[in-house]
Each structure stands twice: as C-alpha cells, then as structure tokens.
Amino acid sequence: MEEIKKHVLDCSNLNCPMPIVRIAKTIRTIEVNEQIEVTATDPAFKADVEAWIRKTGHLLISYAEEGRSRIAIIEKTK
C-alpha cells in the first residue's frame, strides 16, 4: 500500500481568514488524495476549517488541539 503524501502548513499566529486562505492556495498545488497537515493558533480555526470543508467538499481527516495549537489534517478529494 502506497503511503499518502502529507504536506505541512504552519499557520501559527495568523488570524482569520489567513489560515483558510493559505489552505486554499496550498490545496490547489497538491494532487488528489494527498493531505495537508495544518497547524494554527487562531481560536476560530476549528469552525473556519469545518465551514471550508463543507463548502469545498474536501475531507477533514482529523482535528486536534494541543495547548494553543490546533492541528487539522485535510485530504484533497477532487
């Protein structure tokens, strides 16, 4: 089984809407089934990323909070 390629995107210390802007820009540069691991510190990041996922149809693989950091793994689906 082939390992899924994961891209790392650090959006720490960026406030809304910049983490979503960076995710949208990065998702256009990767292949379908590849993933982006996004780290953000914006308190609204979870709601923002969930809304963006619903709008775009990509897949939120996981979401976790570790201290101030919020970490989302998003998979490109189309």
All heavy atoms as a GROMACS GRO file, in nm:
protein
  620
    1MET      N    1   0.084  -0.118   0.000
    1MET     CA    2   0.000   0.000   0.000
    1MET      C    3   0.089   0.125   0.000
    1MET      O    4   0.183   0.136   0.075
    1MET     CB    5  -0.090  -0.002   0.124
    1MET     CG    6  -0.191   0.108   0.126
    1MET     SD    7  -0.305   0.079   0.264
    1MET     CE    8  -0.412   0.215   0.238
    2GLU      N    9   0.055   0.216  -0.087
    2GLU     CA   10   0.134   0.339  -0.100
    2GLU      C   11   0.103   0.436   0.013
    2GLU      O   12  -0.012   0.453   0.051
    2GLU     CB   13   0.103   0.403  -0.235
    2GLU     CG   14   0.198   0.514  -0.272
    2GLU     CD   15   0.169   0.568  -0.411
    2GLU    OE1   16   0.136   0.488  -0.500
    2GLU    OE2   17   0.180   0.690  -0.428
    3GLU      N   18   0.208   0.499   0.065
    3GLU     CA   19   0.190   0.596   0.172
    3GLU      C   20   0.136   0.726   0.114
    3GLU      O   21   0.176   0.770   0.007
    3GLU     CB   22   0.324   0.622   0.241
    3GLU     CG   23   0.310   0.707   0.365
    3GLU     CD   24   0.442   0.721   0.440
    3GLU    OE1   25   0.516   0.622   0.448
    3GLU    OE2   26   0.468   0.830   0.488
    4ILE      N   27   0.041   0.787   0.187
    4ILE     CA   28  -0.018   0.913   0.144
    4ILE      C   29   0.081   1.025   0.167
    4ILE      O   30   0.139   1.037   0.275
    4ILE     CB   31  -0.150   0.940   0.220
    4ILE    CG1   32  -0.253   0.833   0.184
    4ILE    CG2   33  -0.203   1.079   0.191
    4ILE    CD1   34  -0.380   0.839   0.266
    5LYS      N   35   0.100   1.108   0.066
    5LYS     CA   36   0.192   1.221   0.078
    5LYS      C   37   0.124   1.329   0.163
    5LYS      O   38   0.009   1.366   0.140
    5LYS     CB   39   0.228   1.276  -0.058
    5LYS     CG   40   0.334   1.384  -0.051
    5LYS     CD   41   0.386   1.420  -0.188
    5LYS     CE   42   0.496   1.523  -0.174
    5LYS     NZ   43   0.546   1.567  -0.303
    6LYS      N   44   0.197   1.378   0.264
    6LYS     CA   45   0.144   1.479   0.354
    6LYS      C   46   0.228   1.606   0.346
    6LYS      O   47   0.350   1.600   0.359
    6LYS     CB   48   0.141   1.426   0.497
    6LYS     CG   49   0.062   1.513   0.593
    6LYS     CD   50   0.058   1.455   0.732
    6LYS     CE   51  -0.024   1.330   0.737
    6LYS     NZ   52  -0.035   1.273   0.871
    7HIS      N   53   0.163   1.717   0.323
    7HIS     CA   54   0.229   1.848   0.317
    7HIS      C   55   0.206   1.918   0.451
    7HIS      O   56   0.098   1.906   0.510
    7HIS     CB   57   0.170   1.932   0.204
    7HIS     CG   58   0.179   1.864   0.071
    7HIS    ND1   59   0.282   1.886  -0.017
    7HIS    CD2   60   0.099   1.771   0.013
    7HIS    CE1   61   0.265   1.812  -0.124
    7HIS    NE2   62   0.154   1.741  -0.109
    8VAL      N   63   0.304   1.991   0.499
    8VAL     CA   64   0.294   2.060   0.628
    8VAL      C   65   0.276   2.209   0.602
    8VAL      O   66   0.350   2.269   0.524
    8VAL     CB   67   0.419   2.033   0.714
    8VAL    CG1   68   0.413   2.111   0.843
    8VAL    CG2   69   0.434   1.884   0.740
    9LEU      N   70   0.176   2.267   0.670
    9LEU     CA   71   0.146   2.409   0.655
    9LEU      C   72   0.135   2.470   0.794
    9LEU      O   73   0.046   2.435   0.871
    9LEU     CB   74   0.015   2.425   0.577
    9LEU     CG   75  -0.030   2.565   0.541
    9LEU    CD1   76   0.074   2.635   0.454
    9LEU    CD2   77  -0.163   2.560   0.469
   10ASP      N   78   0.227   2.561   0.825
   10ASP     CA   79   0.227   2.626   0.956
   10ASP      C   80   0.158   2.762   0.945
   10ASP      O   81   0.210   2.854   0.882
   10ASP     CB   82   0.369   2.643   1.007
   10ASP     CG   83   0.375   2.699   1.149
   10ASP    OD1   84   0.268   2.725   1.209
   10ASP    OD2   85   0.487   2.716   1.200
   11CYS      N   86   0.041   2.772   1.006
   11CYS     CA   87  -0.035   2.897   1.006
   11CYS      C   88  -0.042   2.955   1.147
   11CYS      O   89  -0.135   3.030   1.180
   11CYS     CB   90  -0.175   2.872   0.952
   11CYS     SG   91  -0.177   2.824   0.778
   12SER      N   92   0.054   2.921   1.230
   12SER     CA   93   0.059   2.973   1.366
   12SER      C   94   0.068   3.126   1.362
   12SER      O   95   0.133   3.183   1.275
   12SER     CB   96   0.179   2.917   1.441
   12SER     OG   97   0.169   2.777   1.450
   13ASN      N   98   0.000   3.187   1.458
   13ASN     CA   99  -0.001   3.333   1.474
   13ASN      C  100  -0.066   3.408   1.359
   13ASN      O  101  -0.047   3.529   1.346
   13ASN     CB  102   0.141   3.386   1.501
   13ASN     CG  103   0.201   3.323   1.624
   13ASN    OD1  104   0.136   3.312   1.728
   13ASN    ND2  105   0.324   3.276   1.613
   14LEU      N  106  -0.143   3.338   1.276
   14LEU     CA  107  -0.222   3.404   1.172
   14LEU      C  108  -0.368   3.402   1.214
   14LEU      O  109  -0.417   3.300   1.262
   14LEU     CB  110  -0.207   3.332   1.038
   14LEU     CG  111  -0.068   3.328   0.976
   14LEU    CD1  112  -0.070   3.244   0.849
   14LEU    CD2  113  -0.019   3.469   0.946
   15ASN      N  114  -0.436   3.513   1.196
   15ASN     CA  115  -0.577   3.520   1.231
   15ASN      C  116  -0.664   3.505   1.108
   15ASN      O  117  -0.618   3.523   0.996
   15ASN     CB  118  -0.608   3.652   1.302
   15ASN     CG  119  -0.545   3.657   1.440
   15ASN    OD1  120  -0.542   3.558   1.511
   15ASN    ND2  121  -0.492   3.772   1.477
   16CYS      N  122  -0.789   3.472   1.132
   16CYS     CA  123  -0.889   3.457   1.027
   16CYS      C  124  -0.888   3.581   0.937
   16CYS      O  125  -0.882   3.692   0.990
   16CYS     CB  126  -1.026   3.440   1.093
   16CYS     SG  127  -1.159   3.414   0.977
   17PRO      N  128  -0.889   3.565   0.808
   17PRO     CA  129  -0.910   3.441   0.732
   17PRO      C  130  -0.780   3.378   0.680
   17PRO      O  131  -0.787   3.288   0.596
   17PRO     CB  132  -0.994   3.490   0.615
   17PRO     CG  133  -0.935   3.624   0.583
   17PRO     CD  134  -0.900   3.682   0.719
   18MET      N  135  -0.665   3.424   0.724
   18MET     CA  136  -0.539   3.382   0.662
   18MET      C  137  -0.511   3.231   0.665
   18MET      O  138  -0.464   3.178   0.564
   18MET     CB  139  -0.421   3.460   0.721
   18MET     CG  140  -0.421   3.608   0.680
   18MET     SD  141  -0.450   3.637   0.503
   18MET     CE  142  -0.308   3.557   0.431
   19PRO      N  143  -0.540   3.158   0.773
   19PRO     CA  144  -0.518   3.013   0.764
   19PRO      C  145  -0.598   2.948   0.651
   19PRO      O  146  -0.545   2.865   0.577
   19PRO     CB  147  -0.562   2.960   0.902
   19PRO     CG  148  -0.535   3.077   0.992
   19PRO     CD  149  -0.575   3.198   0.910
   20ILE      N  150  -0.723   2.990   0.633
   20ILE     CA  151  -0.806   2.933   0.526
   20ILE      C  152  -0.754   2.976   0.389
   20ILE      O  153  -0.751   2.896   0.296
   20ILE     CB  154  -0.954   2.973   0.545
   20ILE    CG1  155  -1.007   2.920   0.679
   20ILE    CG2  156  -1.040   2.925   0.428
   20ILE    CD1  157  -0.997   2.770   0.700
   21VAL      N  158  -0.710   3.099   0.377
   21VAL     CA  159  -0.652   3.146   0.251
   21VAL      C  160  -0.530   3.062   0.215
   21VAL      O  161  -0.515   3.017   0.100
   21VAL     CB  162  -0.614   3.297   0.261
   21VAL    CG1  163  -0.530   3.340   0.141
   21VAL    CG2  164  -0.739   3.383   0.275
   22ARG      N  165  -0.445   3.035   0.313
   22ARG     CA  166  -0.324   2.954   0.288
   22ARG      C  167  -0.361   2.809   0.253
   22ARG      O  168  -0.298   2.747   0.168
   22ARG     CB  169  -0.232   2.958   0.409
   22ARG     CG  170  -0.177   3.096   0.433
   22ARG     CD  171  -0.026   3.097   0.421
   22ARG     NE  172   0.027   3.232   0.436
   22ARG     CZ  173   0.110   3.269   0.530
   22ARG    NH1  174   0.152   3.182   0.620
   22ARG    NH2  175   0.155   3.392   0.535
   23ILE      N  176  -0.462   2.754   0.321
   23ILE     CA  177  -0.507   2.617   0.289
   23ILE      C  178  -0.558   2.612   0.146
   23ILE      O  179  -0.521   2.522   0.069
   23ILE     CB  180  -0.616   2.571   0.388
   23ILE    CG1  181  -0.558   2.553   0.528
   23ILE    CG2  182  -0.681   2.441   0.338
   23ILE    CD1  183  -0.664   2.536   0.636
   24ALA      N  184  -0.642   2.707   0.109
   24ALA     CA  185  -0.699   2.709  -0.026
   24ALA      C  186  -0.590   2.720  -0.132
   24ALA      O  187  -0.595   2.653  -0.236
   24ALA     CB  188  -0.799   2.823  -0.039
   25LYS      N  189  -0.490   2.803  -0.106
   25LYS     CA  190  -0.380   2.819  -0.201
   25LYS      C  191  -0.298   2.690  -0.212
   25LYS      O  192  -0.264   2.646  -0.321
   25LYS     CB  193  -0.291   2.935  -0.155
   25LYS     CG  194  -0.180   2.969  -0.250
   25LYS     CD  195  -0.102   3.090  -0.201
   25LYS     CE  196   0.010   3.124  -0.297
   25LYS     NZ  197   0.086   3.240  -0.254
   26THR      N  198  -0.271   2.627  -0.098
   26THR     CA  199  -0.191   2.504  -0.097
   26THR      C  200  -0.265   2.388  -0.161
   26THR      O  201  -0.206   2.310  -0.236
   26THR     CB  202  -0.150   2.468   0.048
   26THR    OG1  203  -0.076   2.579   0.102
   26THR    CG2  204  -0.064   2.343   0.051
   27ILE      N  205  -0.396   2.377  -0.137
   27ILE     CA  206  -0.472   2.263  -0.189
   27ILE      C  207  -0.471   2.261  -0.341
   27ILE      O  208  -0.476   2.155  -0.403
   27ILE     CB  209  -0.615   2.258  -0.131
   27ILE    CG1  210  -0.667   2.114  -0.130
   27ILE    CG2  211  -0.712   2.344  -0.209
   27ILE    CD1  212  -0.691   2.057   0.003
   28ARG      N  213  -0.458   2.379  -0.402
   28ARG     CA  214  -0.452   2.386  -0.549
   28ARG      C  215  -0.320   2.332  -0.604
   28ARG      O  216  -0.313   2.300  -0.723
   28ARG     CB  217  -0.474   2.530  -0.596
   28ARG     CG  218  -0.616   2.579  -0.578
   28ARG     CD  219  -0.643   2.710  -0.649
   28ARG     NE  220  -0.565   2.822  -0.596
   28ARG     CZ  221  -0.607   2.908  -0.504
   28ARG    NH1  222  -0.728   2.895  -0.452
   28ARG    NH2  223  -0.529   3.007  -0.465
   29THR      N  224  -0.218   2.322  -0.520
   29THR     CA  225  -0.086   2.280  -0.568
   29THR      C  226  -0.056   2.132  -0.544
   29THR      O  227   0.050   2.084  -0.584
   29THR     CB  228   0.025   2.363  -0.500
   29THR    OG1  229   0.032   2.328  -0.362
   29THR    CG2  230   0.003   2.512  -0.516
   30ILE      N  231  -0.148   2.061  -0.478
   30ILE     CA  232  -0.122   1.920  -0.447
   30ILE      C  233  -0.214   1.830  -0.529
   30ILE      O  234  -0.310   1.877  -0.589
   30ILE     CB  235  -0.135   1.891  -0.295
   30ILE    CG1  236  -0.280   1.900  -0.248
   30ILE    CG2  237  -0.044   1.984  -0.216
   30ILE    CD1  238  -0.302   1.856  -0.103
   31GLU      N  239  -0.185   1.702  -0.528
   31GLU     CA  240  -0.263   1.604  -0.603
   31GLU      C  241  -0.379   1.550  -0.520
   31GLU      O  242  -0.376   1.552  -0.397
   31GLU     CB  243  -0.173   1.486  -0.644
   31GLU     CG  244  -0.054   1.526  -0.730
   31GLU     CD  245  -0.093   1.581  -0.865
   31GLU    OE1  246  -0.190   1.530  -0.925
   31GLU    OE2  247  -0.028   1.676  -0.911
   32VAL      N  248  -0.481   1.499  -0.589
   32VAL     CA  249  -0.593   1.433  -0.522
   32VAL      C  250  -0.539   1.320  -0.436
   32VAL      O  251  -0.445   1.250  -0.475
   32VAL     CB  252  -0.694   1.379  -0.628
   32VAL    CG1  253  -0.801   1.293  -0.563
   32VAL    CG2  254  -0.758   1.496  -0.702
   33ASN      N  255  -0.596   1.302  -0.317
   33ASN     CA  256  -0.559   1.202  -0.216
   33ASN      C  257  -0.436   1.240  -0.135
   33ASN      O  258  -0.400   1.167  -0.043
   33ASN     CB  259  -0.544   1.062  -0.274
   33ASN     CG  260  -0.673   1.010  -0.333
   33ASN    OD1  261  -0.781   1.037  -0.281
   33ASN    ND2  262  -0.664   0.939  -0.443
   34GLU      N  263  -0.370   1.351  -0.166
   34GLU     CA  264  -0.263   1.399  -0.080
   34GLU      C  265  -0.325   1.479   0.034
   34GLU      O  266  -0.440   1.522   0.027
   34GLU     CB  267  -0.163   1.484  -0.159
   34GLU     CG  268  -0.082   1.403  -0.257
   34GLU     CD  269   0.023   1.484  -0.331
   34GLU    OE1  270   0.027   1.608  -0.318
   34GLU    OE2  271   0.102   1.421  -0.401
   35GLN      N  272  -0.248   1.496   0.140
   35GLN     CA  273  -0.300   1.562   0.260
   35GLN      C  274  -0.217   1.684   0.298
   35GLN      O  275  -0.100   1.692   0.263
   35GLN     CB  276  -0.303   1.464   0.378
   35GLN     CG  277  -0.393   1.346   0.355
   35GLN     CD  278  -0.391   1.248   0.470
   35GLN    OE1  279  -0.308   1.256   0.560
   35GLN    NE2  280  -0.484   1.154   0.468
   36ILE      N  281  -0.284   1.774   0.370
   36ILE     CA  282  -0.216   1.890   0.428
   36ILE      C  283  -0.235   1.881   0.579
   36ILE      O  284  -0.348   1.868   0.627
   36ILE     CB  285  -0.277   2.023   0.380
   36ILE    CG1  286  -0.279   2.032   0.227
   36ILE    CG2  287  -0.200   2.141   0.438
   36ILE    CD1  288  -0.358   2.152   0.176
   37GLU      N  289  -0.126   1.889   0.652
   37GLU     CA  290  -0.132   1.898   0.798
   37GLU      C  291  -0.114   2.045   0.834
   37GLU      O  292  -0.007   2.102   0.813
   37GLU     CB  293  -0.024   1.814   0.863
   37GLU     CG  294  -0.029   1.821   1.015
   37GLU     CD  295   0.075   1.734   1.081
   37GLU    OE1  296   0.085   1.615   1.044
   37GLU    OE2  297   0.146   1.785   1.169
   38VAL      N  298  -0.219   2.106   0.885
   38VAL     CA  299  -0.220   2.250   0.914
   38VAL      C  300  -0.214   2.271   1.065
   38VAL      O  301  -0.295   2.215   1.139
   38VAL     CB  302  -0.349   2.316   0.861
   38VAL    CG1  303  -0.342   2.467   0.878
   38VAL    CG2  304  -0.375   2.279   0.716
   39THR      N  305  -0.122   2.355   1.107
   39THR     CA  306  -0.114   2.396   1.247
   39THR      C  307  -0.150   2.543   1.253
   39THR      O  308  -0.094   2.625   1.181
   39THR     CB  309   0.028   2.375   1.303
   39THR    OG1  310   0.062   2.237   1.290
   39THR    CG2  311   0.035   2.415   1.450
   40ALA      N  312  -0.248   2.576   1.339
   40ALA     CA  313  -0.293   2.715   1.355
   40ALA      C  314  -0.311   2.744   1.504
   40ALA      O  315  -0.327   2.652   1.585
   40ALA     CB  316  -0.423   2.737   1.280
   41THR      N  317  -0.310   2.872   1.538
   41THR     CA  318  -0.333   2.912   1.677
   41THR      C  319  -0.458   2.999   1.689
   41THR      O  320  -0.496   3.034   1.800
   41THR     CB  321  -0.212   2.989   1.732
   41THR    OG1  322  -0.178   3.095   1.643
   41THR    CG2  323  -0.092   2.897   1.749
   42ASP      N  324  -0.521   3.033   1.580
   42ASP     CA  325  -0.642   3.114   1.581
   42ASP      C  326  -0.754   3.038   1.653
   42ASP      O  327  -0.786   2.925   1.615
   42ASP     CB  328  -0.684   3.145   1.437
   42ASP     CG  329  -0.807   3.233   1.426
   42ASP    OD1  330  -0.866   3.268   1.530
   42ASP    OD2  331  -0.844   3.267   1.312
   43PRO      N  332  -0.814   3.096   1.758
   43PRO     CA  333  -0.921   3.027   1.831
   43PRO      C  334  -1.041   2.988   1.744
   43PRO      O  335  -1.111   2.892   1.773
   43PRO     CB  336  -0.964   3.127   1.938
   43PRO     CG  337  -0.849   3.221   1.952
   43PRO     CD  338  -0.782   3.226   1.818
   44ALA      N  339  -1.062   3.059   1.635
   44ALA     CA  340  -1.176   3.030   1.546
   44ALA      C  341  -1.141   2.928   1.438
   44ALA      O  342  -1.224   2.898   1.352
   44ALA     CB  343  -1.225   3.159   1.481
   45PHE      N  344  -1.021   2.873   1.441
   45PHE     CA  345  -0.975   2.786   1.332
   45PHE      C  346  -1.065   2.664   1.311
   45PHE      O  347  -1.096   2.630   1.197
   45PHE     CB  348  -0.830   2.741   1.356
   45PHE     CG  349  -0.777   2.652   1.248
   45PHE    CD1  350  -0.759   2.699   1.120
   45PHE    CD2  351  -0.745   2.520   1.275
   45PHE    CE1  352  -0.710   2.617   1.019
   45PHE    CE2  353  -0.696   2.437   1.176
   45PHE     CZ  354  -0.678   2.486   1.047
   46LYS      N  355  -1.109   2.600   1.417
   46LYS     CA  356  -1.192   2.479   1.401
   46LYS      C  357  -1.319   2.510   1.323
   46LYS      O  358  -1.351   2.442   1.226
   46LYS     CB  359  -1.226   2.417   1.536
   46LYS     CG  360  -1.306   2.288   1.520
   46LYS     CD  361  -1.335   2.221   1.652
   46LYS     CE  362  -1.406   2.088   1.626
   46LYS     NZ  363  -1.454   2.025   1.746
   47ALA      N  364  -1.390   2.613   1.364
   47ALA     CA  365  -1.514   2.650   1.295
   47ALA      C  366  -1.486   2.690   1.150
   47ALA      O  367  -1.559   2.654   1.058
   47ALA     CB  368  -1.585   2.763   1.369
   48ASP      N  369  -1.377   2.764   1.131
   48ASP     CA  370  -1.342   2.808   0.996
   48ASP      C  371  -1.309   2.691   0.905
   48ASP      O  372  -1.356   2.684   0.791
   48ASP     CB  373  -1.222   2.904   1.000
   48ASP     CG  374  -1.253   3.037   1.066
   48ASP    OD1  375  -1.372   3.068   1.085
   48ASP    OD2  376  -1.157   3.109   1.099
   49VAL      N  377  -1.228   2.599   0.953
   49VAL     CA  378  -1.187   2.486   0.869
   49VAL      C  379  -1.306   2.393   0.843
   49VAL      O  380  -1.321   2.342   0.732
   49VAL     CB  381  -1.064   2.411   0.927
   49VAL    CG1  382  -1.099   2.316   1.038
   49VAL    CG2  383  -0.990   2.336   0.817
   50GLU      N  384  -1.394   2.374   0.940
   50GLU     CA  385  -1.513   2.292   0.918
   50GLU      C  386  -1.604   2.354   0.813
   50GLU      O  387  -1.658   2.284   0.727
   50GLU     CB  388  -1.587   2.268   1.049
   50GLU     CG  389  -1.512   2.172   1.140
   50GLU     CD  390  -1.575   2.157   1.278
   50GLU    OE1  391  -1.658   2.244   1.317
   50GLU    OE2  392  -1.540   2.060   1.348
   51ALA      N  393  -1.622   2.485   0.818
   51ALA     CA  394  -1.704   2.554   0.718
   51ALA      C  395  -1.641   2.544   0.579
   51ALA      O  396  -1.709   2.520   0.479
   51ALA     CB  397  -1.723   2.701   0.757
   52TRP      N  398  -1.509   2.558   0.572
   52TRP     CA  399  -1.439   2.549   0.444
   52TRP      C  400  -1.451   2.408   0.386
   52TRP      O  401  -1.474   2.392   0.266
   52TRP     CB  402  -1.292   2.588   0.463
   52TRP     CG  403  -1.215   2.591   0.336
   52TRP    CD1  404  -1.211   2.692   0.244
   52TRP    CD2  405  -1.131   2.488   0.284
   52TRP    NE1  406  -1.130   2.658   0.140
   52TRP    CE2  407  -1.079   2.533   0.161
   52TRP    CE3  408  -1.094   2.362   0.331
   52TRP    CZ2  409  -0.992   2.456   0.085
   52TRP    CZ3  410  -1.008   2.285   0.254
   52TRP    CH2  411  -0.959   2.332   0.133
   53ILE      N  412  -1.440   2.307   0.472
   53ILE     CA  413  -1.456   2.167   0.428
   53ILE      C  414  -1.596   2.145   0.369
   53ILE      O  415  -1.610   2.084   0.263
   53ILE     CB  416  -1.429   2.070   0.546
   53ILE    CG1  417  -1.280   2.069   0.583
   53ILE    CG2  418  -1.481   1.930   0.518
   53ILE    CD1  419  -1.189   2.006   0.482
   54ARG      N  420  -1.699   2.193   0.439
   54ARG     CA  421  -1.837   2.178   0.388
   54ARG      C  422  -1.852   2.246   0.252
   54ARG      O  423  -1.918   2.193   0.163
   54ARG     CB  424  -1.938   2.236   0.487
   54ARG     CG  425  -1.963   2.150   0.609
   54ARG     CD  426  -2.083   2.198   0.689
   54ARG     NE  427  -2.069   2.335   0.736
   54ARG     CZ  428  -2.009   2.372   0.849
   54ARG    NH1  429  -1.955   2.280   0.927
   54ARG    NH2  430  -2.005   2.499   0.884
   55LYS      N  431  -1.792   2.362   0.237
   55LYS     CA  432  -1.805   2.440   0.114
   55LYS      C  433  -1.730   2.377  -0.002
   55LYS      O  434  -1.779   2.377  -0.115
   55LYS     CB  435  -1.754   2.582   0.139
   55LYS     CG  436  -1.764   2.673   0.020
   55LYS     CD  437  -1.711   2.811   0.054
   55LYS     CE  438  -1.708   2.898  -0.070
   55LYS     NZ  439  -1.644   3.026  -0.045
   56THR      N  440  -1.612   2.322   0.023
   56THR     CA  441  -1.527   2.273  -0.085
   56THR      C  442  -1.540   2.125  -0.115
   56THR      O  443  -1.503   2.080  -0.222
   56THR     CB  444  -1.378   2.301  -0.054
   56THR    OG1  445  -1.342   2.229   0.064
   56THR    CG2  446  -1.353   2.450  -0.038
   57GLY      N  447  -1.589   2.048  -0.017
   57GLY     CA  448  -1.604   1.905  -0.038
   57GLY      C  449  -1.478   1.823  -0.013
   57GLY      O  450  -1.477   1.703  -0.037
   58HIS      N  451  -1.372   1.885   0.035
   58HIS     CA  452  -1.252   1.809   0.072
   58HIS      C  453  -1.281   1.737   0.205
   58HIS      O  454  -1.386   1.756   0.265
   58HIS     CB  455  -1.130   1.900   0.081
   58HIS     CG  456  -1.095   1.960  -0.053
   58HIS    ND1  457  -1.054   1.886  -0.161
   58HIS    CD2  458  -1.098   2.089  -0.095
   58HIS    CE1  459  -1.032   1.966  -0.264
   58HIS    NE2  460  -1.059   2.090  -0.227
   59LEU      N  461  -1.188   1.658   0.251
   59LEU     CA  462  -1.212   1.570   0.366
   59LEU      C  463  -1.126   1.612   0.485
   59LEU      O  464  -1.004   1.625   0.473
   59LEU     CB  465  -1.178   1.427   0.325
   59LEU     CG  466  -1.210   1.315   0.422
   59LEU    CD1  467  -1.358   1.311   0.453
   59LEU    CD2  468  -1.164   1.183   0.364
   60LEU      N  469  -1.192   1.633   0.599
   60LEU     CA  470  -1.120   1.660   0.723
   60LEU      C  471  -1.089   1.525   0.787
   60LEU      O  472  -1.179   1.457   0.838
   60LEU     CB  473  -1.203   1.748   0.817
   60LEU     CG  474  -1.137   1.786   0.949
   60LEU    CD1  475  -1.011   1.867   0.927
   60LEU    CD2  476  -1.235   1.865   1.036
   61ILE      N  477  -0.964   1.483   0.780
   61ILE     CA  478  -0.922   1.353   0.832
   61ILE      C  479  -0.920   1.354   0.984
   61ILE      O  480  -0.967   1.262   1.048
   61ILE     CB  481  -0.782   1.314   0.778
   61ILE    CG1  482  -0.783   1.308   0.625
   61ILE    CG2  483  -0.733   1.184   0.839
   61ILE    CD1  484  -0.870   1.201   0.566
   62SER      N  485  -0.863   1.461   1.041
   62SER     CA  486  -0.858   1.470   1.187
   62SER      C  487  -0.841   1.615   1.230
   62SER      O  488  -0.798   1.700   1.152
   62SER     CB  489  -0.744   1.385   1.244
   62SER     OG  490  -0.619   1.439   1.207
   63TYR      N  491  -0.878   1.638   1.355
   63TYR     CA  492  -0.861   1.770   1.416
   63TYR      C  493  -0.824   1.747   1.562
   63TYR      O  494  -0.887   1.665   1.630
   63TYR     CB  495  -0.990   1.852   1.407
   63TYR     CG  496  -0.977   1.986   1.477
   63TYR    CD1  497  -0.924   2.096   1.411
   63TYR    CD2  498  -1.012   2.001   1.610
   63TYR    CE1  499  -0.908   2.217   1.475
   63TYR    CE2  500  -0.996   2.121   1.676
   63TYR     CZ  501  -0.945   2.229   1.607
   63TYR     OH  502  -0.928   2.348   1.672
   64ALA      N  503  -0.722   1.818   1.609
   64ALA     CA  504  -0.679   1.802   1.749
   64ALA      C  505  -0.632   1.937   1.801
   64ALA      O  506  -0.589   2.023   1.725
   64ALA     CB  507  -0.566   1.700   1.759
   65GLU      N  508  -0.642   1.952   1.933
   65GLU     CA  509  -0.591   2.071   1.998
   65GLU      C  510  -0.484   2.029   2.098
   65GLU      O  511  -0.506   1.938   2.176
   65GLU     CB  512  -0.703   2.148   2.066
   65GLU     CG  513  -0.804   2.204   1.968
   65GLU     CD  514  -0.908   2.296   2.031
   65GLU    OE1  515  -0.895   2.332   2.149
   65GLU    OE2  516  -1.002   2.332   1.960
   66GLU      N  517  -0.369   2.093   2.088
   66GLU     CA  518  -0.257   2.066   2.178
   66GLU      C  519  -0.207   2.200   2.230
   66GLU      O  520  -0.136   2.270   2.159
   66GLU     CB  521  -0.146   1.992   2.104
   66GLU     CG  522  -0.189   1.856   2.052
   66GLU     CD  523  -0.083   1.790   1.966
   66GLU    OE1  524   0.030   1.842   1.956
   66GLU    OE2  525  -0.115   1.685   1.906
   67GLY      N  526  -0.248   2.236   2.351
   67GLY     CA  527  -0.215   2.368   2.404
   67GLY      C  528  -0.284   2.474   2.320
   67GLY      O  529  -0.402   2.465   2.294
   68ARG      N  530  -0.207   2.572   2.273
   68ARG     CA  531  -0.263   2.676   2.186
   68ARG      C  532  -0.277   2.629   2.041
   68ARG      O  533  -0.346   2.693   1.962
   68ARG     CB  534  -0.171   2.799   2.186
   68ARG     CG  535  -0.183   2.886   2.308
   68ARG     CD  536  -0.102   3.016   2.294
   68ARG     NE  537  -0.152   3.099   2.185
   68ARG     CZ  538  -0.076   3.148   2.087
   68ARG    NH1  539   0.052   3.124   2.084
   68ARG    NH2  540  -0.129   3.223   1.993
   69SER      N  541  -0.211   2.522   2.005
   69SER     CA  542  -0.210   2.476   1.866
   69SER      C  543  -0.334   2.396   1.832
   69SER      O  544  -0.380   2.313   1.910
   69SER     CB  545  -0.086   2.391   1.839
   69SER     OG  546   0.030   2.468   1.851
   70ARG      N  547  -0.385   2.422   1.714
   70ARG     CA  548  -0.494   2.346   1.656
   70ARG      C  549  -0.439   2.282   1.530
   70ARG      O  550  -0.384   2.351   1.444
   70ARG     CB  551  -0.611   2.438   1.623
   70ARG     CG  552  -0.686   2.485   1.746
   70ARG     CD  553  -0.691   2.638   1.749
   70ARG     NE  554  -0.779   2.684   1.857
   70ARG     CZ  555  -0.736   2.717   1.978
   70ARG    NH1  556  -0.609   2.706   2.009
   70ARG    NH2  557  -0.821   2.759   2.068
   71ILE      N  558  -0.454   2.150   1.520
   71ILE     CA  559  -0.393   2.076   1.410
   71ILE      C  560  -0.502   2.003   1.332
   71ILE      O  561  -0.574   1.921   1.389
   71ILE     CB  562  -0.288   1.977   1.463
   71ILE    CG1  563  -0.182   2.054   1.542
   71ILE    CG2  564  -0.224   1.899   1.347
   71ILE    CD1  565  -0.114   1.973   1.647
   72ALA      N  566  -0.511   2.036   1.204
   72ALA     CA  567  -0.609   1.972   1.117
   72ALA      C  568  -0.536   1.900   1.005
   72ALA      O  569  -0.437   1.952   0.951
   72ALA     CB  570  -0.704   2.075   1.059
   73ILE      N  571  -0.585   1.782   0.970
   73ILE     CA  572  -0.534   1.711   0.854
   73ILE      C  573  -0.646   1.705   0.753
   73ILE      O  574  -0.756   1.656   0.781
   73ILE     CB  575  -0.483   1.570   0.891
   73ILE    CG1  576  -0.366   1.583   0.990
   73ILE    CG2  577  -0.439   1.495   0.764
   73ILE    CD1  578  -0.310   1.454   1.039
   74ILE      N  579  -0.618   1.762   0.636
   74ILE     CA  580  -0.717   1.775   0.528
   74ILE      C  581  -0.669   1.696   0.408
   74ILE      O  582  -0.553   1.705   0.370
   74ILE     CB  583  -0.733   1.924   0.491
   74ILE    CG1  584  -0.779   2.004   0.612
   74ILE    CG2  585  -0.827   1.939   0.372
   74ILE    CD1  586  -0.762   2.152   0.596
   75GLU      N  587  -0.761   1.619   0.348
   75GLU     CA  588  -0.726   1.543   0.228
   75GLU      C  589  -0.797   1.603   0.108
   75GLU      O  590  -0.917   1.630   0.112
   75GLU     CB  591  -0.767   1.397   0.244
   75GLU     CG  592  -0.723   1.310   0.127
   75GLU     CD  593  -0.743   1.164   0.153
   75GLU    OE1  594  -0.698   1.115   0.258
   75GLU    OE2  595  -0.805   1.099   0.068
   76LYS      N  596  -0.721   1.622   0.000
   76LYS     CA  597  -0.778   1.673  -0.124
   76LYS      C  598  -0.858   1.561  -0.190
   76LYS      O  599  -0.806   1.451  -0.210
   76LYS     CB  600  -0.668   1.723  -0.217
   76LYS     CG  601  -0.721   1.783  -0.345
   76LYS     CD  602  -0.612   1.848  -0.426
   76LYS     CE  603  -0.669   1.911  -0.552
   76LYS     NZ  604  -0.567   1.992  -0.622
   77THR      N  605  -0.984   1.589  -0.224
   77THR     CA  606  -1.071   1.484  -0.278
   77THR      C  607  -1.104   1.502  -0.426
   77THR      O  608  -1.159   1.412  -0.487
   77THR     CB  609  -1.204   1.479  -0.201
   77THR    OG1  610  -1.267   1.606  -0.210
   77THR    CG2  611  -1.181   1.442  -0.056
   78LYS      N  612  -1.074   1.618  -0.480
   78LYS     CA  613  -1.109   1.641  -0.621
   78LYS      C  614  -1.014   1.738  -0.687
   78LYS      O  615  -0.939   1.807  -0.622
   78LYS     CB  616  -1.252   1.692  -0.634
   78LYS     CG  617  -1.280   1.816  -0.550
   78LYS     CD  618  -1.425   1.854  -0.559
   78LYS     CE  619  -1.451   1.972  -0.468
   78LYS     NZ  620  -1.581   2.020  -0.473
   0.00000   0.00000   0.00000
